[in-house]
Amino acid sequence: MRVQLHETQSLADHARLIAQQVDASIMDPETRKLAVALASGTYGWVNLPDGRGRVVATPAVPYHNRVYRVVPKQCPARDDMCAVANVWNFLVLNVRYTGDIDQYDTYQDLRTTLESGGGDCDDFTIAFGALLRSLGFEVAQKIISIDGQYWAHVYPCVQVGERWIALDATEDGKKMGWEFGRAKKAVAYPLTLMGGG
Protein backbone atom coordinates (compact mmCIF):
# COMPACT_ATOMS: atom_id res chain seq x y z
CA MET A 1 0.00 0.00 0.00
CA ARG A 2 1.33 3.41 -1.00
CA VAL A 3 0.10 6.56 0.72
CA GLN A 4 -0.20 9.81 -1.23
CA LEU A 5 -0.85 13.15 0.38
CA HIS A 6 -3.30 15.58 -1.21
CA GLU A 7 -4.25 19.05 -0.12
CA THR A 8 -7.85 19.97 -0.78
CA GLN A 9 -8.99 23.53 -1.36
CA SER A 10 -12.72 22.91 -1.21
CA LEU A 11 -15.42 20.46 -0.28
CA ALA A 12 -15.72 19.59 -3.99
CA ASP A 13 -12.00 18.64 -4.02
CA HIS A 14 -12.62 16.37 -1.03
CA ALA A 15 -15.56 14.70 -2.80
CA ARG A 16 -13.48 14.32 -5.98
CA LEU A 17 -10.73 12.43 -4.09
CA ILE A 18 -13.32 10.01 -2.73
CA ALA A 19 -14.79 9.50 -6.22
CA GLN A 20 -11.29 8.90 -7.63
CA GLN A 21 -10.77 6.04 -5.18
CA VAL A 22 -14.14 4.56 -6.13
CA ASP A 23 -13.15 4.67 -9.80
CA ALA A 24 -9.73 3.15 -9.02
CA SER A 25 -11.42 0.34 -7.07
CA ILE A 26 -13.83 -0.36 -9.93
CA MET A 27 -10.94 -0.67 -12.37
CA ASP A 28 -9.72 -3.65 -10.33
CA PRO A 29 -11.40 -6.72 -11.93
CA GLU A 30 -11.59 -8.42 -8.54
CA THR A 31 -14.09 -5.76 -7.40
CA ARG A 32 -16.69 -6.80 -9.98
CA LYS A 33 -16.19 -10.50 -9.11
CA LEU A 34 -16.72 -9.76 -5.42
CA ALA A 35 -19.77 -7.57 -6.06
CA VAL A 36 -21.45 -10.21 -8.25
CA ALA A 37 -20.68 -12.97 -5.74
CA LEU A 38 -22.27 -10.88 -2.98
CA ALA A 39 -25.35 -9.96 -5.02
CA SER A 40 -25.99 -13.47 -6.26
CA GLY A 41 -25.10 -15.28 -3.07
CA THR A 42 -22.51 -17.42 -4.87
CA TYR A 43 -20.16 -17.99 -1.98
CA GLY A 44 -17.98 -20.88 -0.92
CA TRP A 45 -17.18 -22.38 2.44
CA VAL A 46 -13.91 -22.21 4.36
CA ASN A 47 -12.85 -23.59 7.70
CA LEU A 48 -12.22 -20.78 10.19
CA PRO A 49 -11.76 -20.70 13.98
CA ASP A 50 -14.94 -19.77 15.83
CA GLY A 51 -13.22 -18.04 18.75
CA ARG A 52 -13.92 -20.95 21.12
CA GLY A 53 -11.09 -23.20 20.00
CA ARG A 54 -13.11 -24.97 17.30
CA VAL A 55 -12.81 -24.77 13.52
CA VAL A 56 -16.14 -24.51 11.73
CA ALA A 57 -17.26 -24.26 8.10
CA THR A 58 -18.01 -20.60 7.37
CA PRO A 59 -19.58 -19.05 4.25
CA ALA A 60 -16.99 -16.87 2.51
CA VAL A 61 -16.12 -15.03 -0.70
CA PRO A 62 -12.64 -14.62 -2.20
CA TYR A 63 -11.04 -11.27 -2.98
CA HIS A 64 -7.35 -10.91 -3.89
CA ASN A 65 -6.46 -14.39 -2.58
CA ARG A 66 -8.08 -13.82 0.81
CA VAL A 67 -11.45 -14.98 2.05
CA TYR A 68 -14.01 -12.79 3.77
CA ARG A 69 -17.03 -13.80 5.80
CA VAL A 70 -20.51 -13.35 4.38
CA VAL A 71 -24.09 -13.67 5.59
CA PRO A 72 -25.38 -16.48 3.34
CA LYS A 73 -28.37 -15.14 1.43
CA GLN A 74 -29.05 -15.80 -2.23
CA CYS A 75 -30.81 -12.98 -4.03
CA PRO A 76 -33.27 -13.61 -6.85
CA ALA A 77 -32.40 -11.88 -10.13
CA ARG A 78 -33.27 -8.16 -10.11
CA ASP A 79 -33.93 -8.07 -6.37
CA ASP A 80 -32.07 -4.80 -5.82
CA MET A 81 -32.84 -4.48 -2.11
CA CYS A 82 -31.47 -7.96 -1.47
CA ALA A 83 -28.26 -7.13 -3.39
CA VAL A 84 -27.78 -3.87 -1.47
CA ALA A 85 -28.44 -5.68 1.84
CA ASN A 86 -25.84 -8.33 0.98
CA VAL A 87 -23.23 -5.63 0.28
CA TRP A 88 -24.21 -3.86 3.54
CA ASN A 89 -23.91 -7.09 5.57
CA PHE A 90 -20.57 -7.94 3.97
CA LEU A 91 -18.98 -4.58 4.80
CA VAL A 92 -20.43 -4.44 8.32
CA LEU A 93 -19.13 -7.96 8.97
CA ASN A 94 -15.62 -7.44 7.56
CA VAL A 95 -14.72 -3.77 8.15
CA ARG A 96 -14.41 -2.01 11.51
CA TYR A 97 -14.72 1.75 11.84
CA THR A 98 -11.29 3.19 12.65
CA GLY A 99 -9.98 6.74 12.58
CA ASP A 100 -7.41 8.09 10.15
CA ILE A 101 -3.71 8.52 10.76
CA ASP A 102 -3.23 11.37 13.23
CA GLN A 103 -3.65 14.77 11.54
CA TYR A 104 -4.21 13.32 8.05
CA ASP A 105 -7.33 12.44 6.10
CA THR A 106 -6.69 9.28 4.08
CA TYR A 107 -8.69 7.74 1.24
CA GLN A 108 -8.30 3.97 0.90
CA ASP A 109 -9.35 1.99 -2.12
CA LEU A 110 -11.58 -1.06 -1.57
CA ARG A 111 -8.69 -3.51 -1.55
CA THR A 112 -6.79 -1.58 1.14
CA THR A 113 -9.90 -1.26 3.31
CA LEU A 114 -10.64 -4.98 3.12
CA GLU A 115 -7.03 -6.04 3.65
CA SER A 116 -6.64 -3.78 6.69
CA GLY A 117 -10.10 -4.64 8.02
CA GLY A 118 -10.80 -1.04 8.94
CA GLY A 119 -11.49 2.43 7.69
CA ASP A 120 -13.23 5.69 8.44
CA CYS A 121 -16.30 7.27 6.86
CA ASP A 122 -14.43 8.15 3.63
CA ASP A 123 -13.26 4.54 3.30
CA PHE A 124 -16.73 3.08 3.94
CA THR A 125 -18.11 5.47 1.30
CA ILE A 126 -15.47 4.30 -1.19
CA ALA A 127 -16.10 0.61 -0.40
CA PHE A 128 -19.88 0.88 -0.78
CA GLY A 129 -19.51 3.03 -3.90
CA ALA A 130 -17.13 0.60 -5.60
CA LEU A 131 -19.19 -2.53 -4.90
CA LEU A 132 -22.59 -1.01 -5.67
CA ARG A 133 -21.48 0.83 -8.81
CA SER A 134 -19.93 -2.47 -9.97
CA LEU A 135 -23.49 -3.83 -9.83
CA GLY A 136 -24.95 -0.93 -11.83
CA PHE A 137 -26.38 1.11 -8.96
CA GLU A 138 -26.26 4.90 -8.86
CA VAL A 139 -24.46 5.97 -5.69
CA ALA A 140 -23.90 9.43 -4.20
CA GLN A 141 -21.87 10.69 -1.27
CA LYS A 142 -23.61 12.85 1.31
CA ILE A 143 -21.38 15.16 3.32
CA ILE A 144 -22.81 16.65 6.51
CA SER A 145 -21.98 19.37 9.02
CA ILE A 146 -23.14 18.77 12.58
CA ASP A 147 -22.57 22.34 13.79
CA GLY A 148 -23.23 24.19 10.54
CA GLN A 149 -19.60 25.32 10.21
CA TYR A 150 -17.32 22.29 9.70
CA TRP A 151 -17.96 19.42 7.32
CA ALA A 152 -17.48 16.45 9.61
CA HIS A 153 -18.89 13.27 8.07
CA VAL A 154 -19.58 11.55 4.75
CA TYR A 155 -21.62 8.47 3.90
CA PRO A 156 -22.97 6.85 0.74
CA CYS A 157 -26.55 6.79 -0.48
CA VAL A 158 -27.74 4.30 -3.11
CA GLN A 159 -30.69 4.66 -5.43
CA VAL A 160 -33.07 1.69 -5.43
CA GLY A 161 -36.01 2.37 -7.70
CA GLU A 162 -37.16 5.91 -6.97
CA ARG A 163 -35.79 5.87 -3.42
CA TRP A 164 -32.39 6.90 -2.05
CA ILE A 165 -31.17 4.78 0.88
CA ALA A 166 -28.46 5.95 3.30
CA LEU A 167 -25.70 3.43 4.01
CA ASP A 168 -23.90 4.86 7.05
CA ALA A 169 -22.16 1.85 8.58
CA THR A 170 -19.88 3.84 10.88
CA GLU A 171 -22.12 3.51 13.96
CA ASP A 172 -22.46 0.10 15.60
CA GLY A 173 -25.89 -1.48 15.52
CA LYS A 174 -27.43 0.85 12.95
CA LYS A 175 -29.43 -0.50 10.01
CA MET A 176 -29.52 0.41 6.34
CA GLY A 177 -31.37 3.69 5.92
CA TRP A 178 -30.18 5.20 9.21
CA GLU A 179 -28.89 8.77 8.97
CA PHE A 180 -27.36 11.09 11.55
CA GLY A 181 -30.34 13.25 12.51
CA ARG A 182 -28.73 16.37 13.94
CA ALA A 183 -26.92 17.65 10.83
CA LYS A 184 -27.29 21.39 10.29
CA LYS A 185 -26.04 21.30 6.68
CA ALA A 186 -25.75 18.61 4.03
CA VAL A 187 -24.57 18.44 0.44
CA ALA A 188 -24.51 15.50 -1.98
CA TYR A 189 -22.02 14.76 -4.76
CA PRO A 190 -22.10 11.98 -7.35
CA LEU A 191 -19.79 9.11 -6.56
CA THR A 192 -18.35 8.87 -10.06
CA LEU A 193 -15.79 10.52 -12.25
CA MET A 194 -15.74 8.00 -15.11
CA GLY A 195 -16.74 9.55 -18.40
CA GLY A 196 -17.19 12.99 -16.95
CA GLY A 197 -14.08 14.04 -14.99
C-alpha positions as CSV (number, residue, x, y, z in Angstrom):
1,M,0.0,0.0,0.0
2,R,1.3,3.4,-1.0
3,V,0.1,6.6,0.7
4,Q,-0.2,9.8,-1.2
5,L,-0.9,13.2,0.4
6,H,-3.3,15.6,-1.2
7,E,-4.2,19.0,-0.1
8,T,-7.8,20.0,-0.8
9,Q,-9.0,23.5,-1.4
10,S,-12.7,22.9,-1.2
11,L,-15.4,20.5,-0.3
12,A,-15.7,19.6,-4.0
13,D,-12.0,18.6,-4.0
14,H,-12.6,16.4,-1.0
15,A,-15.6,14.7,-2.8
16,R,-13.5,14.3,-6.0
17,L,-10.7,12.4,-4.1
18,I,-13.3,10.0,-2.7
19,A,-14.8,9.5,-6.2
20,Q,-11.3,8.9,-7.6
21,Q,-10.8,6.0,-5.2
22,V,-14.1,4.6,-6.1
23,D,-13.2,4.7,-9.8
24,A,-9.7,3.2,-9.0
25,S,-11.4,0.3,-7.1
26,I,-13.8,-0.4,-9.9
27,M,-10.9,-0.7,-12.4
28,D,-9.7,-3.7,-10.3
29,P,-11.4,-6.7,-11.9
30,E,-11.6,-8.4,-8.5
31,T,-14.1,-5.8,-7.4
32,R,-16.7,-6.8,-10.0
33,K,-16.2,-10.5,-9.1
34,L,-16.7,-9.8,-5.4
35,A,-19.8,-7.6,-6.1
36,V,-21.5,-10.2,-8.2
37,A,-20.7,-13.0,-5.7
38,L,-22.3,-10.9,-3.0
39,A,-25.3,-10.0,-5.0
40,S,-26.0,-13.5,-6.3
41,G,-25.1,-15.3,-3.1
42,T,-22.5,-17.4,-4.9
43,Y,-20.2,-18.0,-2.0
44,G,-18.0,-20.9,-0.9
45,W,-17.2,-22.4,2.4
46,V,-13.9,-22.2,4.4
47,N,-12.9,-23.6,7.7
48,L,-12.2,-20.8,10.2
49,P,-11.8,-20.7,14.0
50,D,-14.9,-19.8,15.8
51,G,-13.2,-18.0,18.8
52,R,-13.9,-20.9,21.1
53,G,-11.1,-23.2,20.0
54,R,-13.1,-25.0,17.3
55,V,-12.8,-24.8,13.5
56,V,-16.1,-24.5,11.7
57,A,-17.3,-24.3,8.1
58,T,-18.0,-20.6,7.4
59,P,-19.6,-19.0,4.3
60,A,-17.0,-16.9,2.5
61,V,-16.1,-15.0,-0.7
62,P,-12.6,-14.6,-2.2
63,Y,-11.0,-11.3,-3.0
64,H,-7.4,-10.9,-3.9
65,N,-6.5,-14.4,-2.6
66,R,-8.1,-13.8,0.8
67,V,-11.4,-15.0,2.0
68,Y,-14.0,-12.8,3.8
69,R,-17.0,-13.8,5.8
70,V,-20.5,-13.4,4.4
71,V,-24.1,-13.7,5.6
72,P,-25.4,-16.5,3.3
73,K,-28.4,-15.1,1.4
74,Q,-29.1,-15.8,-2.2
75,C,-30.8,-13.0,-4.0
76,P,-33.3,-13.6,-6.8
77,A,-32.4,-11.9,-10.1
78,R,-33.3,-8.2,-10.1
79,D,-33.9,-8.1,-6.4
80,D,-32.1,-4.8,-5.8
81,M,-32.8,-4.5,-2.1
82,C,-31.5,-8.0,-1.5
83,A,-28.3,-7.1,-3.4
84,V,-27.8,-3.9,-1.5
85,A,-28.4,-5.7,1.8
86,N,-25.8,-8.3,1.0
87,V,-23.2,-5.6,0.3
88,W,-24.2,-3.9,3.5
89,N,-23.9,-7.1,5.6
90,F,-20.6,-7.9,4.0
91,L,-19.0,-4.6,4.8
92,V,-20.4,-4.4,8.3
93,L,-19.1,-8.0,9.0
94,N,-15.6,-7.4,7.6
95,V,-14.7,-3.8,8.1
96,R,-14.4,-2.0,11.5
97,Y,-14.7,1.8,11.8
98,T,-11.3,3.2,12.7
99,G,-10.0,6.7,12.6
100,D,-7.4,8.1,10.1
101,I,-3.7,8.5,10.8
102,D,-3.2,11.4,13.2
103,Q,-3.6,14.8,11.5
104,Y,-4.2,13.3,8.1
105,D,-7.3,12.4,6.1
106,T,-6.7,9.3,4.1
107,Y,-8.7,7.7,1.2
108,Q,-8.3,4.0,0.9
109,D,-9.4,2.0,-2.1
110,L,-11.6,-1.1,-1.6
111,R,-8.7,-3.5,-1.5
112,T,-6.8,-1.6,1.1
113,T,-9.9,-1.3,3.3
114,L,-10.6,-5.0,3.1
115,E,-7.0,-6.0,3.7
116,S,-6.6,-3.8,6.7
117,G,-10.1,-4.6,8.0
118,G,-10.8,-1.0,8.9
119,G,-11.5,2.4,7.7
120,D,-13.2,5.7,8.4
121,C,-16.3,7.3,6.9
122,D,-14.4,8.1,3.6
123,D,-13.3,4.5,3.3
124,F,-16.7,3.1,3.9
125,T,-18.1,5.5,1.3
126,I,-15.5,4.3,-1.2
127,A,-16.1,0.6,-0.4
128,F,-19.9,0.9,-0.8
129,G,-19.5,3.0,-3.9
130,A,-17.1,0.6,-5.6
131,L,-19.2,-2.5,-4.9
132,L,-22.6,-1.0,-5.7
133,R,-21.5,0.8,-8.8
134,S,-19.9,-2.5,-10.0
135,L,-23.5,-3.8,-9.8
136,G,-24.9,-0.9,-11.8
137,F,-26.4,1.1,-9.0
138,E,-26.3,4.9,-8.9
139,V,-24.5,6.0,-5.7
140,A,-23.9,9.4,-4.2
141,Q,-21.9,10.7,-1.3
142,K,-23.6,12.8,1.3
143,I,-21.4,15.2,3.3
144,I,-22.8,16.7,6.5
145,S,-22.0,19.4,9.0
146,I,-23.1,18.8,12.6
147,D,-22.6,22.3,13.8
148,G,-23.2,24.2,10.5
149,Q,-19.6,25.3,10.2
150,Y,-17.3,22.3,9.7
151,W,-18.0,19.4,7.3
152,A,-17.5,16.5,9.6
153,H,-18.9,13.3,8.1
154,V,-19.6,11.5,4.7
155,Y,-21.6,8.5,3.9
156,P,-23.0,6.9,0.7
157,C,-26.6,6.8,-0.5
158,V,-27.7,4.3,-3.1
159,Q,-30.7,4.7,-5.4
160,V,-33.1,1.7,-5.4
161,G,-36.0,2.4,-7.7
162,E,-37.2,5.9,-7.0
163,R,-35.8,5.9,-3.4
164,W,-32.4,6.9,-2.1
165,I,-31.2,4.8,0.9
166,A,-28.5,5.9,3.3
167,L,-25.7,3.4,4.0
168,D,-23.9,4.9,7.0
169,A,-22.2,1.9,8.6
170,T,-19.9,3.8,10.9
171,E,-22.1,3.5,14.0
172,D,-22.5,0.1,15.6
173,G,-25.9,-1.5,15.5
174,K,-27.4,0.8,13.0
175,K,-29.4,-0.5,10.0
176,M,-29.5,0.4,6.3
177,G,-31.4,3.7,5.9
178,W,-30.2,5.2,9.2
179,E,-28.9,8.8,9.0
180,F,-27.4,11.1,11.5
181,G,-30.3,13.2,12.5
182,R,-28.7,16.4,13.9
183,A,-26.9,17.6,10.8
184,K,-27.3,21.4,10.3
185,K,-26.0,21.3,6.7
186,A,-25.7,18.6,4.0
187,V,-24.6,18.4,0.4
188,A,-24.5,15.5,-2.0
189,Y,-22.0,14.8,-4.8
190,P,-22.1,12.0,-7.4
191,L,-19.8,9.1,-6.6
192,T,-18.4,8.9,-10.1
193,L,-15.8,10.5,-12.2
194,M,-15.7,8.0,-15.1
195,G,-16.7,9.5,-18.4
196,G,-17.2,13.0,-17.0
197,G,-14.1,14.0,-15.0
